[in-house]
Structure formats: structure tokens, C-alpha cells
Amino acid sequence: MRGLTLAIGFLTRLPVPAAGDFDAEAFAECAKWFPLVGLLVGLFLEAALRLGSLIDPWLGSLLCLIAWVWITGGLHLDGLADTFDALGAAHRNRERFLDVLADPHVGAFGAMGICLQIATKLVLLMLIAKKGQFWVLLVPAWARWCALSWAGLPSLKAGLGEKFGWRISPASIRFWGIVLAAASAVSLPLLLAPLAMLAWRQFLIRLGGMSGDLLGAGIEIVESFCLLLLVISRG
């Protein structure tokens, strides 16, 4: 279970036993557990949304969003901010895009990206809570399953993304895809989640590959897309 422990420790702030260093082999070992960690994160989000919604949908939405940011440590929001900064400053210059993407500082475009993403999730979560039809627990799992499919693309630069792409088994991607598709019977529009995966994958292919920041940005985008699917779901 070392891989699962590493995955939980990397993707969340939840306390786990020490499982060794994050070397390349460890990354490959833990990546296959990402969708399961997504389900674990989703359980906390589901509980927060339901609990707060007993008082008011907006409170449920706020509690869920706070839990989302705290549990993940804002890991993927950071990638989204870097991606927005790079897209805003690149002016279709690939080298400029990569330079800005590697810059750890957050610029104006990155700040706007974070604000828009938080506002999007807050409103969508409120609409889900207002309907009384939840199933938010599946959203982080779908997004992290999508990341497995992107991680096999060529790496744009050395970093975490490069290590995650090392020896990710197609069988793991198929297995978790089947599991999540079966679970999505409770809310059939979630079966459209792979469309967001394919769209972001195509974007990455046009860029020439992926990076850790781009994987994080993709996860955030898929999560918002899945929340929208839950909003339009009839049950």
C-alpha cells in the first residue's frame, strides 16, 4: 500500500504514515491510485456540502469549497494560475509560454484565473446543493483519472509531470475508467467527463506535451466541467 500512501500524501493534506522519498519509481507507483484518492477527497466534499446545506445551500457550497482548498492544499489551483499567466503573457510564442509557466510567481492573469475558478465552483456547488442531488464525491475522482491519460504525453520540461508520466499502465487507466463510469450511473451526465479529458489532451498536444502545472490546471477545469454536469443532471 506504499503507492496509495504516497498518493494521499502528495495530493492531499491528510495525515499519512511516512512512506519514503518521492523518487521517480515512487511517482510511477502512486500515480495509479490518483482516482481512488479523488474518491477519498470527494467523500469529505460530499459531507461538507450536505452538512452545510442543512442550513442553506450557500453555506453548504462555502463549506465544501473551503474543504476542497484545504484538503488539496490548493495544489491544482497553483497549476491553474501558472497556466493562466503563461497563456496571458505568451502571445502565441511557445518559448515565452514555457518561460512564464516555469516562473513560480503569480501574476495578474494567474490571480484572475484563481478568482474565476473559485467563483465558478462556489456557484455550481450552490446550484447542486439547491437541487438536493449531490454526488460531488465523483468529481475529484474523474478529474484525477483524466490526469492519468494526460501524464503519458511528452514532458515539456523536467519536473513532477515528467515523473508521473513514467510507466503509467494503460490497464490502470481502463480499470478506473470502468469503475467511474459504473459509479456515474447515479448521475448519467457525468459520463461526459471524458469529453473534457479529450479536449484538454488535444490542447496539450498542440502545446507539444504536458507539465505538472498543466496537469493541475486540467484537473481544475475538469472538476468545474463535472460540477456543471451535476447541475444539469436530473438525478
C-alpha positions as CSV (number, residue, x, y, z in Angstrom):
1,M,0.0,0.0,0.0
2,R,3.1,2.3,-0.3
3,G,1.8,3.7,-3.5
4,L,-1.6,4.6,-2.1
5,T,0.0,6.2,1.0
6,L,2.3,8.3,-1.3
7,A,-0.6,9.3,-3.5
8,I,-2.6,10.5,-0.5
9,G,0.4,12.3,0.9
10,F,1.2,14.1,-2.3
11,L,-2.4,15.0,-3.4
12,T,-3.8,15.9,0.0
13,R,-3.0,17.4,3.4
14,L,-4.4,14.4,5.1
15,P,-2.0,12.8,7.6
16,V,-0.4,9.6,6.4
17,P,2.4,7.4,7.7
18,A,5.9,8.2,6.2
19,A,6.4,6.1,3.1
20,G,9.8,7.1,1.9
21,D,11.1,9.6,-0.7
22,F,9.3,10.7,-3.8
23,D,11.7,9.3,-6.4
24,A,10.8,8.5,-10.0
25,E,9.8,5.0,-9.2
26,A,7.6,6.1,-6.3
27,F,5.8,8.6,-8.5
28,A,5.0,5.8,-11.0
29,E,3.9,3.6,-8.2
30,C,1.5,6.2,-6.7
31,A,0.0,7.6,-9.8
32,K,-2.3,4.7,-10.4
33,W,-4.0,5.5,-7.2
34,F,-4.9,9.0,-8.1
35,P,-8.6,8.3,-8.9
36,L,-9.0,6.5,-5.5
37,V,-7.5,9.4,-3.7
38,G,-10.0,11.6,-5.7
39,L,-12.8,9.5,-4.3
40,L,-11.4,10.0,-0.8
41,V,-11.3,13.7,-1.3
42,G,-14.8,13.6,-2.7
43,L,-16.2,11.9,0.4
44,F,-15.0,14.9,2.5
45,L,-16.5,17.3,0.0
46,E,-19.8,15.5,-0.1
47,A,-20.0,15.5,3.7
48,A,-19.3,19.3,3.9
49,L,-21.8,20.1,1.2
50,R,-24.6,18.0,2.7
51,L,-23.9,19.3,6.2
52,G,-23.9,23.0,5.3
53,S,-26.9,22.6,3.1
54,L,-29.0,21.5,6.1
55,I,-28.9,25.2,6.9
56,D,-28.6,26.9,3.5
57,P,-27.3,25.9,0.0
58,W,-24.8,28.8,0.0
59,L,-23.4,27.7,3.3
60,G,-23.0,24.2,2.0
61,S,-21.3,25.5,-1.1
62,L,-18.9,27.6,1.0
63,L,-18.0,24.8,3.4
64,C,-17.4,22.4,0.5
65,L,-15.2,24.9,-1.3
66,I,-13.2,25.6,1.9
67,A,-12.8,21.8,2.4
68,W,-11.7,21.4,-1.2
69,V,-9.0,24.0,-1.0
70,W,-7.7,22.9,2.4
71,I,-7.6,19.1,1.7
72,T,-5.8,19.6,-1.6
73,G,-3.6,22.5,-0.3
74,G,-4.5,24.5,-3.4
75,L,-2.1,22.2,-5.4
76,H,-4.0,22.3,-8.6
77,L,-5.1,26.0,-8.3
78,D,-1.4,26.8,-8.3
79,G,-1.0,25.0,-11.7
80,L,-4.1,26.8,-13.0
81,A,-2.6,30.2,-12.0
82,D,0.7,29.4,-13.7
83,T,-1.1,28.3,-16.8
84,F,-3.3,31.4,-17.0
85,D,-0.1,33.6,-16.6
86,A,1.6,31.7,-19.3
87,L,-1.3,31.9,-21.7
88,G,-1.8,35.6,-21.0
89,A,1.8,36.5,-21.5
90,A,2.9,34.2,-24.3
91,H,1.3,36.0,-27.2
92,R,1.5,32.7,-29.2
93,N,5.2,32.4,-28.5
94,R,5.9,28.9,-27.3
95,E,9.2,29.7,-25.7
96,R,7.7,32.6,-23.9
97,F,4.9,30.4,-22.7
98,L,7.3,27.8,-21.2
99,D,9.4,30.6,-19.5
100,V,6.3,32.1,-17.8
101,L,5.0,28.6,-17.0
102,A,8.2,27.9,-15.1
103,D,8.1,31.2,-13.1
104,P,6.9,30.4,-9.5
105,H,5.4,33.9,-9.1
106,V,1.7,34.6,-9.6
107,G,0.9,37.4,-12.0
108,A,-2.3,39.3,-12.8
109,F,-3.6,36.6,-15.2
110,G,-2.9,33.9,-12.7
111,A,-4.8,35.8,-9.9
112,M,-7.8,36.3,-12.2
113,G,-7.7,32.6,-13.1
114,I,-7.9,31.6,-9.4
115,C,-10.7,34.0,-8.7
116,L,-12.7,32.9,-11.6
117,Q,-12.2,29.2,-10.7
118,I,-13.2,29.7,-7.1
119,A,-16.3,31.7,-8.1
120,T,-17.3,29.1,-10.7
121,K,-17.0,26.3,-8.1
122,L,-18.9,28.3,-5.5
123,V,-21.9,29.0,-7.7
124,L,-22.0,25.5,-9.2
125,L,-21.8,23.9,-5.8
126,M,-24.6,26.1,-4.6
127,L,-26.8,25.1,-7.5
128,I,-26.1,21.4,-6.8
129,A,-27.0,21.8,-3.1
130,K,-30.1,23.7,-4.0
131,K,-31.3,20.8,-6.2
132,G,-30.6,18.4,-3.4
133,Q,-28.9,16.0,-5.8
134,F,-25.3,15.7,-4.8
135,W,-22.7,13.1,-5.9
136,V,-19.9,15.6,-5.7
137,L,-17.7,12.7,-4.4
138,L,-17.2,11.5,-8.0
139,V,-16.0,14.8,-9.3
140,P,-12.4,14.8,-7.9
141,A,-12.1,11.1,-9.0
142,W,-13.0,11.8,-12.6
143,A,-10.5,14.8,-12.7
144,R,-7.6,12.7,-11.4
145,W,-8.5,9.9,-13.8
146,C,-8.2,12.4,-16.6
147,A,-4.7,13.4,-15.3
148,L,-3.5,9.8,-15.8
149,S,-4.3,10.0,-19.5
150,W,-2.5,13.3,-19.9
151,A,0.6,12.2,-18.0
152,G,1.6,9.8,-20.8
153,L,2.2,12.8,-23.1
154,P,5.8,14.0,-23.7
155,S,7.1,16.3,-21.0
156,L,7.6,20.0,-21.8
157,K,10.2,20.3,-19.0
158,A,11.8,18.4,-16.2
159,G,9.6,18.2,-13.1
160,L,6.8,16.4,-11.4
161,G,4.8,16.0,-14.6
162,E,7.7,14.1,-16.2
163,K,8.0,11.7,-13.3
164,F,4.2,11.0,-13.3
165,G,4.3,10.0,-16.9
166,W,6.8,7.3,-16.2
167,R,5.3,3.8,-16.7
168,I,1.7,4.7,-16.1
169,S,-0.2,1.5,-17.0
170,P,-2.9,1.8,-19.7
171,A,-4.6,-1.0,-17.7
172,S,-4.9,1.2,-14.7
173,I,-6.5,4.0,-16.8
174,R,-9.0,1.5,-18.3
175,F,-9.8,0.0,-14.9
176,W,-10.6,3.3,-13.2
177,G,-12.5,4.5,-16.2
178,I,-14.8,1.5,-16.0
179,V,-15.2,1.9,-12.2
180,L,-16.1,5.6,-12.5
181,A,-18.4,5.0,-15.5
182,A,-20.3,2.4,-13.5
183,A,-20.5,4.7,-10.4
184,S,-21.8,7.5,-12.6
185,A,-25.0,5.6,-13.2
186,V,-26.3,7.7,-10.3
187,S,-25.8,10.8,-12.4
188,L,-25.6,9.9,-16.1
189,P,-24.3,13.3,-17.3
190,L,-21.0,12.6,-15.5
191,L,-20.4,10.0,-18.3
192,L,-19.5,13.0,-20.4
193,A,-16.5,13.8,-18.2
194,P,-14.1,12.1,-20.7
195,L,-15.0,14.8,-23.2
196,A,-13.2,17.4,-21.0
197,M,-10.3,15.0,-20.8
198,L,-10.1,14.7,-24.6
199,A,-10.4,18.5,-25.1
200,W,-7.5,19.3,-22.6
201,R,-5.5,16.4,-24.1
202,Q,-5.8,18.0,-27.5
203,F,-4.7,21.4,-26.1
204,L,-1.7,19.7,-24.6
205,I,-0.8,18.0,-27.8
206,R,-0.9,21.4,-29.6
207,L,1.5,22.7,-27.0
208,G,3.8,19.8,-27.6
209,G,3.3,18.0,-24.2
210,M,2.5,18.4,-20.6
211,S,3.9,19.6,-17.3
212,G,2.9,19.4,-13.7
213,D,1.3,22.8,-13.9
214,L,-0.7,21.9,-16.9
215,L,-1.9,18.6,-15.3
216,G,-3.0,20.7,-12.3
217,A,-4.8,23.2,-14.5
218,G,-6.5,20.4,-16.4
219,I,-7.7,18.8,-13.1
220,E,-9.3,22.1,-12.1
221,I,-11.0,22.5,-15.4
222,V,-12.4,19.0,-15.4
223,E,-13.7,19.5,-11.9
224,S,-15.6,22.6,-12.9
225,F,-16.9,20.8,-16.0
226,C,-18.1,17.8,-13.9
227,L,-19.9,20.2,-11.4
228,L,-21.7,21.7,-14.4
229,L,-22.7,18.2,-15.5
230,L,-24.2,17.6,-12.0
231,V,-26.1,20.9,-12.2
232,I,-27.8,19.8,-15.5
233,S,-28.4,16.3,-14.2
234,R,-31.9,15.3,-13.4
235,G,-30.9,12.7,-10.9
